[in-house]
Amino acid sequence: MGTVSGKVTDSLQRPLEGATVLLVTGAKEVTVKSALSDDKGAFVLEKIKFGTYKLIVSMTGFSKETGVTVILNEEKNTINVGTVKLMNAATNLQGVTVTSQRPPVERRIDRTVVNADQMVSAAGSTALDVLERSPGVSVDNNGIISLKGKNGVTIFVDDKFTYLSGADLENYLRSLPASSVDQIELMTNPPAKYDAAGGGGVINIRLKRTKTKGFNGSLNTAYTQGKYAKTNNSANFNYRSGKYNLFSTLTQNYATNFSDLTINRHFKKPDGSRYYDFLQSTYIKPSGLAFSAKVGTDYYANEKTTFGVVLTGVTRKGERNNDNTSQILNTSYQLDSTIVAHNTQDNSFKNGGINLNLRKRIRKNGPEFSIDADYIHYGTGNVQEFNNFTFLADNTLSQQDRLDGDLPAGINIYSLKTDYTHPLKKGWKVDAGAKSSQTETDNVADYFSTINNVTKPDYDKTNHFIYKEIIHAAYINSSHEGKRWSMQLGLRAENTVSNGKQLGNAVKPDSAFKRTYTSLFPTAYLNYKLDSVGNHTLTLDYGRRINRPYYQDLNPFISPLDKFTYYVGNPYLQPAYTHNVQLSYSYKNRITVGFRYSSTLNNTNETIEIVNGTYYSRPGNIGKITNISGSLEGDLPLRKWLNFGFYSEVTNIHSKTNFYTGFLDTQGTFWYVQPNLRFTFKKGWAAQLDGVYQTGLTSNQFYLLERGRLNAGVSKKVSTALTVRAAVNDILYTNINRGIINNLANTEANWRNANDSRTFSIAIAYRFGKAIADLRKHSQNSAQQEQSRVKE
């Protein structure tokens, strides 16, 4: 293995900080190693196998330098190329005839890395657009992100949790310009350094960073029109001077959506004959205004020590209006009665957090450690009013009632984490760390029922739930990179102590539970290059993961959609454990074939139970779920102006569990395909056409019918600072959730849910100043796992 080093300066021999240095090979200039020059202009490329390479050095505002050839062999395994001068682009435009780019997708031993700059359609778009076009990633019309067909994915930005979930996470990612995204890291089996939570894996969005001093920022605004209008606006600022770096991000989002939900229930008698039908139609219209802020500073005490403080906050006010009509048809298909419900909810969400961090490097290119301390608070409010009117077949009002609810809740998270990294000789490296966290939740539900103008407490729904959880964790991880073989082995231990208590009310007694469990989570990665150049590689990885329940799912409260349909929490949920094994083959980092097997015990899924005609939806543990899948993915340059990317998989899901109606044993196979075409035209124009299609899917109690989506977009880079983008999503309006609910006692049921998914968007992004980045890459705060279990 060899090493290449050097220095980058401008024409006046002043060192250039943040220049990109690529070592490429072959006629197609495949990138082997990359680095950024430091504040003295120096760069080092290490662990390079022997061979002949070309060195390419570039930086914004300067022409590329592509004339350096590097030859590494046994006799000369350490090369210093000396000083590489970059000329100002304005005075040397004719000097550039050769260009090189990082590959769109890179395979590493423990993750897949998507280089956003190579996704032409991302120009002028958002971070979510880049994410949706990454191989194996999909976003449904509820904003839920899945990776290679599995939900339960944890999303980070620069190794920090985004504080949001669902539609709020979607809106936040749409507020980040794609031009600020450097890489998307996809980890189905994250290494031991990461919390063991997240059975579906981890997606980390890395933003671009440079080291130029001064003031810079960006302004982004977007307007989206579906049936209702939506706006997303953001501003980012960064200032670095001397030993201080100040940064902030401000976002504002307003959105109105709709959900057109139909649930049909066909009840039968014990002998299987028809009993009656319950046909329910609900139009849900949520809207809300949200603001978020992130403000932080880093203090560089010296070249080895950095202190940081980060403050974050999110606030949202919204309302949710439900208009519900349910018809009951008797045995003769005649109308028996109609129930009309007018429901409103006023909700609020507040989140505040503080992160204190320290990074200390013991010596240059040597050991380093970091410490993070976090406090995070979530506060929610939900004031509900449910008005129900029952009419006879002749439209005579027979009953009227009202249910009022007040549901305040609070969550406090305290966390402390430390990490240590120690490079060793001959390509070895050891990482170790520890973490402790404490989470406290306090949930109150006060319900009052009004019948015939008489209001009384509804003790069937009123409750007070308190939950406390403490997790202690420690890990060790070792890695080695050789000529042909690369490996990484890790082990993480986590001890969990949880206590839950329902305080009850005048008619319900108190109840409590306590759980203590300790688990080990091993990870292993092996990579083998079948040829000396590394065009053909095999990778085998294994990992054990845990999915702890969302805090709100443990809350036993009942939330009505109408008087016959309730969503209920489950304080008895158990953690789920998953074993993941994957074998993959990659050809030139362009095409990858993979085979995966996963087995999950006690996975938490939505379950449906009908009791005396009332529909209860609650989270429940599924005994065992087995996933077996094969996938094909790639990114191919068909022409200089056309790239074709694709991801496709075939998956079989087999579920076995004890259920309300007896033993549940379901199995089904589905096909998923995600193609995209990216076009690059002259004068700053770019376009994309992409889509997704999924066949019918059997998932535990549900059968999800086929659905798909077709999107198109175009962007124009007006100048180096200004980009304009327009896009149409779900052009054919086929991204509609439909399905069948199985295993109901003497009942057949189906549903259809259409959302505001067909939209037209226009976005404008403006950048000013120079791109700035931290002197360090502070990895993550200490409360990511706990935050990822907060639902909104």
C-alpha positions in Angstrom: 0.0 0.0 0.0 1.3 3.5 -0.9 0.9 7.1 0.1 0.6 10.3 -2.0 1.0 13.8 -0.5 1.5 17.3 -1.7 0.4 20.9 -1.4 -2.1 23.1 -3.2 -1.5 26.8 -3.8 -2.8 29.6 -6.0 -0.7 31.4 -8.7 0.8 33.6 -6.0 1.9 30.5 -4.0 -0.6 31.2 -1.3 -2.0 27.9 0.3 -5.5 26.9 -0.8 -7.7 25.4 2.0 -10.6 23.1 1.0 -9.3 22.1 -2.5 -10.6 18.7 -3.7 -7.9 16.2 -4.5 -8.9 13.1 -6.5 -6.7 10.1 -7.4 -8.2 8.3 -10.4 -7.4 5.3 -12.6 -8.4 3.9 -16.0 -9.8 5.4 -19.1 -13.0 6.3 -17.3 -11.1 7.9 -14.5 -12.6 5.9 -11.7 -11.9 7.6 -8.3 -9.7 5.6 -6.0 -9.2 8.1 -3.2 -10.2 11.7 -2.4 -9.2 14.3 0.2 -9.5 18.0 1.0 -6.4 20.3 1.5 -6.0 21.6 5.0 -5.5 25.2 6.1 -1.8 25.0 4.9 -2.8 23.6 1.6 -1.5 20.2 2.4 -3.1 16.9 1.5 -2.4 13.2 2.1 -3.9 10.1 0.3 -3.2 6.9 2.2 -3.7 3.1 1.8 -3.4 3.1 -2.0 -2.6 -0.1 -3.8 0.3 -0.1 -6.3 -0.4 1.0 -9.8 -0.5 4.0 -12.2 -2.9 6.9 -11.4 -3.7 10.5 -12.4 -4.0 13.2 -9.7 -6.8 15.8 -10.3 -7.0 18.9 -8.1 -9.9 21.4 -8.2 -11.5 24.2 -6.3 -14.4 26.6 -7.0 -13.1 29.7 -8.8 -10.0 27.9 -10.1 -9.3 25.8 -13.1 -8.7 22.0 -12.6 -5.1 20.7 -12.6 -5.1 17.3 -14.3 -1.5 16.8 -15.5 0.1 14.9 -12.6 0.8 11.2 -13.1 1.5 9.0 -10.1 3.2 5.6 -10.2 3.3 3.6 -7.0 5.3 0.3 -6.6 7.3 -1.7 -4.1 10.4 0.5 -4.6 8.5 3.8 -4.5 5.5 3.5 -2.2 5.6 7.0 -0.8 5.3 9.9 -3.2 5.3 13.7 -2.6 4.1 15.4 -5.8 5.3 18.8 -4.4 3.2 21.9 -5.0 0.2 21.9 -7.3 -0.7 25.4 -8.5 -4.3 26.3 -9.5 -4.8 29.2 -11.8 -7.7 31.6 -11.4 -10.5 30.4 -13.7 -11.0 33.9 -15.1 -7.4 34.0 -16.5 -7.0 30.4 -17.6 -10.2 29.3 -19.1 -8.6 27.6 -22.0 -6.3 25.5 -19.8 -9.0 23.1 -18.8 -9.7 20.3 -21.3 -10.1 17.2 -19.1 -12.8 16.9 -16.3 -13.4 14.2 -13.7 -16.3 13.5 -11.3 -16.8 11.3 -8.4 -18.9 8.2 -9.2 -22.7 8.6 -8.5 -22.6 5.7 -6.1 -19.8 4.2 -4.0 -19.8 0.9 -2.1 -18.0 0.8 1.2 -17.7 -2.1 3.6 -20.5 -0.9 5.9 -22.6 1.5 3.8 -23.5 2.7 0.3 -22.6 6.3 -0.4 -24.5 8.4 -2.9 -22.6 11.5 -4.2 -25.3 14.1 -4.7 -23.3 16.3 -7.0 -23.5 13.5 -9.7 -27.3 13.5 -9.6 -28.0 16.0 -12.3 -31.7 16.2 -11.5 -30.8 17.4 -8.0 -29.7 20.8 -9.2 -31.9 23.4 -7.6 -34.0 20.8 -5.8 -34.1 19.7 -2.2 -32.5 17.2 0.1 -35.6 15.1 0.0 -35.5 14.9 -3.8 -31.9 13.6 -3.5 -33.0 11.1 -0.9 -35.9 9.8 -2.9 -33.7 9.2 -5.9 -31.1 7.3 -3.9 -31.1 3.5 -4.6 -33.6 1.6 -2.5 -35.1 4.6 -0.7 -38.8 5.4 -0.9 -41.0 8.0 0.7 -44.8 7.3 0.9 -47.6 9.8 0.8 -47.5 10.0 4.6 -43.8 11.1 4.6 -42.6 7.7 6.0 -39.2 6.9 4.6 -38.1 3.2 4.0 -34.8 1.7 3.0 -34.8 -1.4 0.8 -38.5 -2.1 1.6 -38.1 -1.8 5.4 -39.6 0.9 7.6 -38.1 1.9 11.0 -35.3 3.9 9.4 -33.5 6.5 11.4 -32.7 9.8 9.5 -29.7 12.0 10.4 -28.2 15.2 9.0 -24.5 15.4 9.6 -24.8 12.5 12.1 -27.4 14.5 14.1 -31.1 13.5 14.4 -33.4 15.9 12.6 -35.8 16.3 15.5 -38.8 15.6 13.2 -40.8 12.7 11.8 -43.4 12.0 9.2 -44.7 15.0 7.3 -42.6 17.4 9.5 -39.4 15.5 8.6 -40.5 15.6 4.9 -41.0 19.4 5.1 -37.7 20.0 6.8 -35.8 18.0 4.2 -37.5 20.0 1.5 -36.2 23.2 3.1 -32.6 22.0 2.6 -31.3 22.9 -0.9 -29.9 19.9 -2.8 -26.9 22.1 -3.6 -25.9 21.9 0.1 -25.9 18.0 0.1 -22.6 16.3 -0.4 -23.4 12.7 0.2 -26.2 10.3 1.3 -25.0 7.4 3.4 -27.3 4.3 3.4 -26.6 1.8 6.2 -28.8 -1.3 6.4 -26.4 -2.6 9.1 -24.8 0.4 10.9 -21.6 -0.3 12.7 -21.4 -0.7 16.5 -20.7 3.0 17.0 -24.3 3.8 16.2 -27.1 3.1 18.6 -28.5 -0.4 18.1 -32.0 1.0 17.5 -33.5 1.1 14.0 -34.3 -2.3 12.5 -34.6 -0.7 9.1 -31.2 0.9 9.2 -29.8 4.4 9.2 -29.7 7.1 6.5 -27.2 9.9 7.1 -27.3 13.1 5.0 -23.9 14.8 4.9 -23.9 18.5 4.0 -21.1 20.2 2.1 -18.4 21.8 4.1 -15.5 24.0 3.2 -13.0 25.9 5.4 -13.1 29.4 3.9 -13.2 32.3 6.3 -15.8 35.0 6.1 -19.6 35.2 5.9 -21.9 33.1 3.6 -25.4 31.8 3.4 -28.3 30.8 1.3 -32.0 31.8 0.9 -34.5 29.2 -0.4 -38.2 29.6 -1.1 -40.6 27.1 -2.6 -44.3 27.2 -3.5 -46.3 24.0 -4.1 -49.8 23.7 -5.4 -51.9 20.6 -5.2 -55.5 20.8 -4.1 -54.2 23.0 -1.4 -51.1 25.3 -1.3 -47.9 24.8 0.6 -44.8 26.9 1.2 -41.3 26.1 2.4 -38.8 28.8 3.2 -35.4 28.7 4.8 -32.3 30.8 5.4 -28.8 29.6 6.3 -26.0 31.7 7.6 -22.4 30.9 8.6 -19.6 33.2 9.8 -16.1 32.2 10.6 -13.4 34.5 11.9 -10.3 33.7 14.0 -11.1 30.9 16.4 -14.9 31.2 16.2 -17.4 29.7 13.8 -21.0 30.8 14.1 -23.9 29.1 12.2 -27.6 29.2 12.1 -30.5 27.8 10.1 -34.0 29.2 10.1 -37.1 27.6 8.5 -40.7 28.4 8.0 -43.3 26.0 6.7 -47.0 26.3 6.0 -49.0 23.4 4.6 -52.6 22.3 4.1 -53.2 18.7 3.1 -56.1 16.3 2.9 -56.7 12.6 3.4 -59.8 11.1 1.7 -60.2 7.9 3.7 -62.8 5.2 3.1 -63.1 2.1 5.4 -65.7 -0.5 4.5 -66.6 -3.2 7.1 -68.9 -6.1 6.1 -70.1 -8.0 9.2 -71.1 -11.7 9.1 -73.1 -14.0 11.4 -71.3 -16.9 13.1 -72.5 -19.2 10.4 -70.8 -17.0 7.7 -74.0 -15.4 6.3 -74.3 -11.7 5.9 -75.2 -9.6 8.9 -74.8 -5.9 8.1 -72.5 -3.4 6.4 -70.7 -0.4 8.0 -69.5 2.0 5.2 -67.4 4.9 6.5 -66.1 7.9 4.6 -63.8 10.5 6.3 -62.4 13.7 4.8 -59.5 14.8 7.0 -58.0 18.3 6.4 -54.9 19.1 8.5 -53.1 22.4 8.3 -50.3 24.0 10.3 -47.6 26.7 10.5 -44.2 25.7 11.8 -41.0 27.5 12.6 -37.6 26.0 13.5 -34.2 27.4 14.4 -30.7 26.0 14.9 -28.0 28.3 16.3 -24.5 27.2 17.2 -20.9 28.1 17.6 -17.6 26.3 17.6 -14.5 27.6 19.4 -11.2 26.3 18.1 -9.0 26.6 21.2 -6.1 25.2 19.2 -5.5 22.9 16.2 -6.3 19.8 18.4 -9.1 21.0 20.6 -12.6 22.3 19.7 -15.6 23.2 21.9 -19.1 23.6 20.6 -22.6 24.7 21.7 -25.7 24.0 19.6 -29.3 25.3 20.4 -32.3 24.0 18.6 -36.0 24.8 18.6 -39.2 23.8 16.8 -42.7 25.2 17.3 -45.8 24.4 15.4 -49.5 25.3 15.7 -52.0 23.4 13.7 -55.6 22.2 13.4 -57.2 19.1 12.0 -60.8 19.0 10.8 -62.5 15.6 10.2 -65.9 15.3 8.4 -67.1 11.7 8.8 -70.2 10.0 7.4 -70.9 6.4 8.2 -73.9 4.4 6.8 -75.2 1.2 8.3 -76.9 -1.1 5.8 -79.1 -4.0 7.2 -79.3 -7.6 5.9 -81.4 -6.5 3.0 -78.9 -3.8 1.9 -81.3 -1.1 3.0 -80.2 1.9 5.0 -80.6 1.4 8.7 -79.0 4.5 10.1 -76.4 7.2 9.4 -73.8 8.6 11.8 -72.4 12.0 11.0 -69.3 13.2 12.9 -67.8 16.7 12.8 -64.5 16.6 14.7 -61.9 19.2 15.3 -58.4 19.1 16.9 -56.2 22.1 17.8 -52.7 20.8 18.3 -49.3 22.3 19.2 -45.8 21.0 19.3 -42.7 22.5 20.9 -39.2 21.2 21.0 -36.1 22.7 22.5 -32.6 21.3 22.9 -29.1 22.1 23.9 -25.9 20.2 22.9 -22.5 20.8 24.5 -19.6 19.0 22.8 -15.8 18.7 22.9 -13.4 17.1 20.5 -9.8 16.5 21.4 -7.1 15.2 19.1 -4.2 13.8 21.1 -1.7 14.1 18.2 -1.9 14.7 14.5 -3.1 11.6 12.6 -3.4 10.0 16.0 -5.9 9.1 18.7 -8.8 11.4 19.4 -11.9 11.5 21.6 -15.2 13.4 21.8 -17.8 14.1 24.4 -21.4 15.1 23.9 -24.0 16.2 26.5 -27.6 16.8 25.6 -30.9 17.9 27.1 -34.0 17.8 24.9 -37.6 18.6 25.8 -40.8 18.0 23.8 -44.1 19.5 24.7 -47.4 18.7 22.9 -51.0 19.8 23.3 -54.1 18.4 21.7 -57.6 19.8 22.4 -60.2 17.7 20.7 -63.9 18.0 20.1 -66.0 15.2 18.6 -69.6 15.8 17.7 -71.7 12.8 16.7 -75.2 12.8 15.2 -77.2 9.6 14.6 -80.0 9.7 12.0 -82.6 7.0 11.3 -83.3 5.8 7.7 -85.9 8.6 7.3 -83.2 11.2 8.3 -84.8 11.8 11.7 -82.2 12.7 14.4 -82.3 9.9 17.0 -79.2 10.7 19.1 -76.7 13.5 19.6 -73.5 13.4 21.7 -70.2 15.2 22.1 -66.8 14.1 23.4 -64.2 16.7 24.5 -60.6 15.8 25.1 -57.5 17.6 26.5 -54.3 15.7 26.0 -51.1 17.5 27.1 -47.8 15.6 27.1 -44.2 16.2 27.8 -41.0 14.3 27.1 -37.5 15.0 28.6 -34.3 13.4 27.4 -30.9 13.6 29.2 -27.9 12.0 27.5 -24.1 11.8 27.8 -21.9 10.1 25.2 -18.1 9.7 24.6 -16.2 8.2 21.7 -12.6 7.3 21.2 -10.7 6.5 18.0 -7.2 5.0 17.9 -5.4 4.4 14.6 -2.9 1.5 14.6 -0.2 0.3 12.3 -0.7 -1.7 9.1 -4.1 -0.4 8.4 -5.8 -1.2 11.7 -8.1 1.1 13.6 -10.0 0.7 16.9 -13.0 2.7 18.1 -14.7 2.5 21.5 -17.2 4.5 23.4 -20.0 4.6 26.0 -23.4 6.3 26.4 -26.0 6.8 29.1 -29.4 8.3 28.6 -32.6 8.9 30.6 -36.0 9.5 29.2 -39.1 10.7 31.1 -42.6 11.0 29.6 -45.7 12.4 31.2 -49.0 12.0 29.3 -52.4 13.2 30.5 -55.8 12.5 28.8 -58.9 14.1 30.2 -62.2 13.3 28.4 -65.7 14.6 29.0 -68.8 13.2 27.4 -71.9 15.3 26.8 -75.3 13.5 26.2 -78.7 15.3 26.4 -76.8 18.5 27.5 -75.4 16.7 30.5 -71.6 16.6 30.7 -69.7 14.0 32.7 -66.1 12.7 32.9 -65.6 9.8 30.6 -63.5 7.5 32.8 -63.3 4.9 30.1 -60.9 7.1 28.1 -59.5 9.4 30.8 -56.0 8.4 32.1 -52.6 9.5 33.2 -49.5 7.6 32.0 -45.9 8.1 33.2 -43.0 6.4 31.7 -39.3 6.4 32.6 -36.4 4.6 30.7 -32.7 4.5 31.4 -30.2 3.0 28.8 -26.5 2.4 29.4 -24.4 1.3 26.4 -20.8 0.6 25.5 -19.2 -0.5 22.3 -15.9 -1.5 20.7 -15.2 -1.7 17.0 -12.1 -2.7 15.0 -11.4 -2.4 11.3 -8.6 -3.3 8.8 -8.1 -2.5 5.1 -5.8 -4.8 3.1 -4.9 -5.3 -0.5 -7.7 -7.7 -1.2 -9.5 -8.2 2.1 -11.1 -5.6 4.2 -13.0 -6.3 7.5 -14.8 -4.6 10.4 -15.9 -6.3 13.6 -17.9 -4.6 16.3 -19.8 -5.4 19.5 -22.3 -3.2 21.3 -23.9 -3.9 24.7 -27.0 -2.1 25.9 -28.8 -2.3 29.3 -32.4 -1.0 29.5 -34.5 -0.4 32.6 -38.0 0.9 32.0 -40.9 1.7 34.3 -44.4 2.5 33.3 -47.4 3.6 35.5 -51.0 4.2 34.7 -52.4 6.4 37.5 -56.0 5.4 36.6 -59.1 7.4 37.6 -62.2 7.1 39.7 -63.3 3.8 38.1 -60.0 2.4 36.8 -57.4 1.1 39.2 -53.7 2.0 39.0 -51.4 -0.3 37.2 -47.6 -0.5 36.7 -44.9 -2.5 35.0 -41.1 -2.7 35.1 -38.7 -4.3 32.6 -35.0 -4.8 32.7 -33.0 -6.4 29.9 -29.5 -6.5 28.6 -28.6 -7.3 25.0 -25.5 -7.7 22.8 -25.5 -6.4 19.3 -22.6 -7.8 17.1 -21.8 -6.5 13.7 -19.4 -8.0 11.1 -18.4 -6.9 7.6 -16.1 -8.7 5.1 -15.1 -7.3 1.7 -13.0 -9.2 -0.9 -11.7 -7.8 -4.2 -11.9 -10.6 -6.8 -9.3 -8.8 -9.0 -6.3 -6.6 -8.2 -8.0 -3.5 -9.7 -11.1 -3.9 -7.6 -13.6 -4.0 -10.4 -15.3 -7.1 -9.0 -16.0 -7.2 -5.2 -17.9 -9.4 -2.8 -19.3 -8.1 0.5 -20.8 -10.1 3.3 -22.3 -8.3 6.4 -24.2 -9.3 9.5 -25.8 -7.2 12.2 -28.3 -7.5 15.1 -30.6 -4.6 15.8 -33.3 -3.6 18.2 -36.5 -1.6 17.7 -37.8 -0.1 21.0 -41.4 1.1 20.8 -42.2 4.8 20.2 -42.9 6.5 23.5 -46.4 7.5 22.3 -47.2 3.9 21.3 -46.7 2.9 24.9 -49.3 5.4 25.9 -52.6 3.5 26.5 -54.9 6.4 25.6 -57.8 6.0 23.3 -58.0 8.5 20.4 -61.3 8.4 18.4 -61.8 9.0 14.7 -65.5 8.6 15.3 -67.6 6.8 17.9 -67.0 3.5 16.1 -63.3 3.9 15.2 -60.5 4.3 17.8 -56.8 4.4 17.8 -55.3 2.9 21.0 -51.8 2.7 22.5 -50.3 -0.4 24.0 -48.2 -0.1 27.2 -47.3 -3.8 27.0 -45.3 -3.6 23.8 -42.0 -5.5 23.8 -38.8 -4.5 22.0 -38.2 -6.2 18.7 -34.9 -7.8 17.7 -33.7 -8.2 14.1 -30.9 -10.3 12.6 -29.8 -9.0 9.2 -27.5 -10.9 6.7 -26.5 -9.6 3.3 -24.3 -10.9 0.5 -23.6 -8.6 -2.5 -21.5 -8.5 -5.6 -20.5 -5.2 -7.2 -19.1 -4.5 -10.6 -17.0 -1.3 -11.0 -19.2 0.4 -8.5 -21.8 0.7 -11.2 -24.0 -2.4 -10.8 -24.7 -4.3 -7.6 -26.5 -7.6 -7.0 -27.6 -8.3 -3.5 -29.3 -11.0 -1.5 -30.7 -10.3 2.0 -32.2 -12.3 4.8 -33.7 -10.8 8.0 -35.6 -12.3 10.9 -37.4 -10.2 13.4 -39.0 -11.2 16.7 -41.8 -9.1 18.2 -41.8 -6.5 15.5 -44.2 -3.7 16.3 -47.0 -3.3 13.7 -50.4 -1.8 13.4 -53.1 -4.4 14.3 -56.9 -4.2 13.8 -59.5 -5.7 16.2 -63.3 -5.4 15.9 -65.2 -5.8 19.2 -69.0 -5.5 19.1 -68.9 -3.6 15.9 -66.2 -1.1 17.1 -63.0 -0.8 15.2 -59.7 -0.6 17.3 -56.4 0.1 15.7 -53.4 -0.4 18.1 -49.7 -1.3 17.8 -48.9 -4.9 18.6 -46.0 -7.3 18.6 -45.9 -9.8 15.7 -44.2 -13.0 16.8 -41.8 -13.6 13.9 -41.3 -12.0 10.5 -38.9 -13.3 7.9 -37.8 -11.3 4.9 -35.9 -12.9 2.0 -35.0 -10.6 -0.9 -32.9 -10.2 -4.0 -32.0 -6.8 -5.5 -30.4 -5.3 -8.5 -29.2 -1.7 -8.6 -27.0 0.5 -10.7 -26.2 3.8 -12.2 -25.2 3.8 -15.9 -24.0 6.7 -18.1 -25.8 6.0 -21.4 -24.6 9.2 -23.0 -22.7 12.3 -21.9 -26.0 14.0 -21.4 -28.0 11.0 -20.1 -27.7 8.8 -17.0 -29.9 5.9 -16.1 -30.2 4.9 -12.5 -32.3 2.0 -11.2 -33.1 0.0 -8.1 -35.3 -3.2 -8.2 -36.0 -5.9 -5.6 -38.1 -9.0 -5.1 -39.0 -9.7 -1.5 -40.9 -12.5 0.3 -42.4 -11.7 3.7 -43.5 -14.4 6.0 -45.3 -13.6 9.3 -46.3 -15.9 12.2 -47.9 -14.8 15.4 -50.7 -15.4 17.9 -53.5 -13.0 17.0 -57.0 -11.9 18.2 -58.7 -14.4 16.0 -56.2 -17.3 16.5 -52.8 -18.1 15.0 -51.8 -15.8 12.1 -49.6 -17.2 9.3 -49.3 -15.0 6.2 -46.8 -15.0 3.3 -46.5 -13.1 0.1 -44.0 -11.9 -2.5 -43.8 -8.4 -4.0 -41.8 -6.6 -6.7 -40.5 -3.1 -6.3 -38.8 -1.0 -9.0 -37.4 2.6 -8.9 -36.0 3.9 -12.2 -34.8 7.4 -13.0 -33.4 9.2 -16.1 -31.2 12.3 -15.6 -30.6 14.7 -18.5 -27.9 17.4 -18.7 -28.3 20.1 -21.3 -26.3 23.2 -22.3 -26.5 26.6 -20.6 -27.3 25.3 -17.2 -30.4 23.3 -18.0 -31.1 19.9 -16.4 -34.1 17.6 -16.2 -35.2 14.3 -14.7 -37.9 11.7 -15.1 -38.3 9.2 -12.3 -40.9 6.9 -10.8 -41.6 4.0 -8.6 -43.9 1.0 -8.8 -44.8 -1.7 -6.3 -47.0 -4.8 -6.8 -49.4 -6.0 -4.2 -47.8 -6.6 -0.8 -48.8 -9.0 2.0 -47.8 -7.6 5.4 -49.1 -9.4 8.5 -52.8 -8.6 8.8 -52.9 -6.4 5.7 -52.8 -6.8 1.9 -51.6 -3.6 0.3 -52.7 -3.2 -3.3 -50.3 -2.1 -6.1 -49.4 1.6 -6.3 -46.9 3.8 -8.1 -45.8 7.3 -8.9 -44.4 9.2 -11.9 -42.5 12.5 -11.4 -40.8 15.0 -13.7 -38.7 18.1 -13.1 -36.6 20.7 -14.8 -34.0 23.1 -13.4 -32.1 26.1 -14.7 -28.9 27.4 -13.2 -29.3 31.1 -14.0 -26.0 32.0 -12.4 -23.5 30.6 -10.0 -25.7 31.9 -7.2 -29.2 31.5 -8.5 -31.0 28.3 -9.4 -34.7 27.9 -10.4 -36.5 24.5 -10.3 -40.0 23.3 -11.3 -41.4 19.8 -10.8 -44.6 17.9 -11.1 -45.1 15.0 -8.7 -47.4 12.0 -9.0 -48.4 13.0 -12.5 -50.9 10.2 -13.0 -52.2 10.4 -9.4 -51.5 6.7 -8.8 -49.8 7.1 -5.4 -53.0 6.0 -3.5 -52.9 3.6 -0.5 -55.5 0.8 -0.9 -55.8 -2.5 0.8 -57.6 -5.3 2.5 -57.7 -6.0 6.2 -57.7 -9.8 7.0 -58.1 -11.9 10.1 -61.0 -10.0 11.6 -63.6 -11.9 13.7 -66.7 -12.5 11.4 -65.8 -9.4 9.4 -64.4 -8.5 6.0 -62.8 -5.0 5.6 -61.0 -2.8 3.1 -59.8 0.8 2.8 -58.7 3.5 0.4 -56.7 6.6 1.4 -55.9 9.3 -1.2 -53.7 12.3 -0.3 -52.7 15.6 -1.8 -49.8 13.9 -3.7 -50.3 15.3 -7.2 -48.6 18.7 -7.0 -46.7 21.3 -9.0 -43.8 23.0 -7.3 -41.5 25.9 -8.1 -38.4 26.6 -6.1 -35.8 29.3 -6.1 -32.4 29.0 -4.4 -30.0 31.8 -3.9 -26.5 31.6 -2.4 -24.3 34.4 -1.3 -20.7 34.5 0.1 -18.5 31.5 0.1 -19.2 28.0 1.3 -18.0 27.6 4.9 -17.5 24.5 6.9 -16.3 23.6 10.4 -12.6 22.9 11.1 -13.9 19.6 12.4 -16.6 17.1 11.6 -18.4 16.8 15.0 -20.1 13.4 14.6 -23.3 13.4 16.5 -25.2 14.4 19.6 -25.8 11.9 22.4 -29.6 11.6 22.2 -30.3 10.4 18.7 -31.8 7.0 19.6 -34.2 8.6 22.1 -35.3 11.4 19.8 -36.0 9.0 16.9 -38.7 7.3 19.1 -40.7 10.6 19.4 -43.7 10.7 17.1 -45.7 13.9 16.3 
